[in-house]
Amino acid sequence: MTTTATHLRTIALHWTDLHQAAGQPTTIGAFGLGLRSYLAALEDADQLEYRQHQAAHLRSLERDPIQLGDRPTPVRLHILDTMRAVEAALHDCADHIAATVQRPPMPFAPKQWPAADRQRRNALAHADMADPRRWRWTGHRRPVPYTALWLLARVESKAGPFRKLTVVEVDQIGIVAAGAAERVERALDIAAQRRTLEQRHDCGGRIDIHGGDGRPPVAHCTGCGRVWGEGVIAA
């Protein structure tokens, strides 16, 4: 069973991958092709002629002197949408959790205390206020990996100026983390998936597609047992 800790680590580890993917065009047939992209290629087969005409049109534009000059790197908007949604969900969750579990900083010493005691107390109060483990409401969102790991530390009851989470709070973080990790995996196409195509094989059998989770997509006919892989067809 996938745990909340695993979900939060997944988000932190793959955030750089999302940044890289956001500026890269989809590569069909290359290493790392996931099931979603594989299915999209199958479903788009009937649009091949249109894409060929469109490509020819774009090439003609590229030869036009008006079109010369620097071109921005293609941006994959669905990746950016995923990043914004994950950032907002994790940040709002951390804001809420910190507001309830993070204790206030130690107060400074009263002026009537002896000077030496007041100095020691104020030094401790300054250190407590500056504790890097504290969640801070600065108006600027922390980087997503930081937020994910901060929530992970709360789930794992790491030391700091916090009380232990309640069961309800753990469940709340778990729901947010699971949804965010699912978005990340879906955007990067790295989650294990299985899909049955509506189109049947020539023998009449159903075609199941397996892929994702770091594995190349494989199609399997449930009728005759034929298997299709990337560049390989087995009987």
C-alpha positions, 0 to 999 in steps of 0.5 A: 500500500502506498503511504503518505510519506511515499507520495510526498517523496514522489512529489519532491523527487520528481519536481525537477522532472516536471520543470524539465518536461514543461519546456520539452515537446513530447517525444513519440517512440523514445525512451520513457514513453508512457502508456498515456502517450502510447495510447494517444499515438494509437488514437491519433492514427486516423489524423496522420494525413492531417498532421502531415499537411499541417507539418508541410504548412509549418515548414513553408512558414519556417522558410518565410523570412518573416518567420526567421529569428529566435523561437521560444522553447515549446511549453507544455501547458498541461505540465504547467497546469499540474505544477500550479495545482500541486503547488497550491494544494501543498502550500494551502495544506502546509499553511493550515497544518502549521496554523494548528500544530506549530507552537508560538515562539518563546516570549522575550524576558520581561524588563524587570528580570536580572540582566544576565537572566534576561540576556539568556532568555532573549537569546533562546527566544531569538533562536526559537523564532529563527528556527529553520524548521518553522513554517513561515507565512511570508506571502511567497510560496516556498518551493514545492520540494521544501513544502512536501518535505516539511509536510513529510517531517510533520507526518513522521513526527520529526523534532521541532516547535510542533505538537504531534499530528492528530489522526484527522490531520494525518489523514488530511495531509494524506488526501492532499499528498495522494492527489498531488502525487497522482497529478505528478505521475500522470503528467510525467506518465510514470504511473503504472496503468492498464487500459482495454481498447474499444477496438478489437483484434482481428481474432475478435479478442480484446486488446489490453495495454499495460505500461508506465511505471518506468516500463515500455507499453505492451499490448496483449490480445486476450483472445489469441494471446498475441503480444505487441511491444515497442518494435517487437511482435510476438506470437 
